[in-house]
Structures are given as C-alpha cells and as structure tokens.
Amino acid sequence: MKGVMPEMVLKAVEAETDERLLIEAAQRDPRCFGELYENNFDRVYAFVASRIFDRAEAEDLTAEVFHQALANIAQFEWRGAPFIAWLLRIASNAIADRWRRRARRQEVSDSDLDEAGAEDGTERRVMLAQLLEELPSDQKMVVMRRFIEQRSIREIALELKRSEGAVKQLQFRALQSLRIRMGENK
C-alpha cells in the first residue's frame, strides 16, 4: 500500500506537468492547442450537454467554448488548478450568457405566463446563474465543483488545500445565500 500512494502522486504530478507544457506550447503557437482540445473535449461536451438539452445547441456551445479558449489562451495564467476548470468556467459563462440572451428575446404575454411552467424553469436557471456569479469566489468555486462538475467534498478539499469541514461550510454558506437571494427575486 505504501508504494501505491507515491505512485499516484507521481502520476498526478506528471499529468500536471504535461498539461502545463501543452498550455505553454499553445500559448506560443496556437496550432498546439489541438491536444488540449482532444484531452478535454469529452468533459466539456458532457458538462454543456447536461445543461443544454438540445444536441445541436450543445455542440454549438461546446465549439464556442473551445473557440473562446483558443482566442484567450495567451491570457491563461497557470495557478495550479487543472486546465479543465478554466474551460468549464468558460462553458458556465457561455451557458449563462445564452440563458440571458434567450430570456431577453422571449416576449411572453401575461396570459402565457400562467400557462408556461417551462419558461419559468428557464427564468429560474437564468436567475440562478446570475446569482451564482455574485457569490464570493471561493463559495462559487465550491458550488461549481460540487454540483456542476459533480466532485466530492474530499476532491474539492484537496484541490483547494482546505479541510473537508471548511469546504462543507463554504458550500453551506453558498447554498444559504442562493436560497435567500432566490426568495428575494421571486
């Protein structure tokens, strides 16, 4: 068992180093972005498709995420978090932007609002995305990792270099804040 842990740590360090080298190469030459795309496409698409239920729209949005990532790769700053976290933040923002645009375009009459449970769900998702953006960064990160990326408290604690109790407290405060704000905006 003792040999397993160092081996796991070594593999994690190697993966991080490889990813960092790929990012640096793509920052120097955008043609090197392809491997980052290949390594992360499935997770980004799964993330988007779980929130956008129209396949064509999910594919378009995923393409938009990678287009934005490529356009902004020079501004990417390595902070120790996996590259996928940056991509999922771009995806989350793109989804929220799409919801906001869709909400602005929808002109629903008062009589239609009584009959429209689906539009209410869209409006609530838009409101939730906006409220999520207003949370303190550490709370927002915990909520994104926990509920969007579906990671465990333990994984998040390791990533943030905090105790599991601290992560649970951040999650509790974030959810409490969102509940209060959602109630205020009804």
Secondary structure, DSSP 8 states (H G I E B T S, - for coil): -TTHHHHHHHHHHHHHHHHHHHHHHHHH-GGGHHHHHHHHHHHHHHHHHTT---HHHHHHHHHHHHHHHHHHGGG----SS-HHHHHHHHHHHHHHHHHHHHHHH----HHHHHH-HHHHHHHHHHHHHHHHHHS-HHHHHHHIIIIIS---HHHHHHHHT--HHHHHHHHHHHHHHHHHHHHHT-
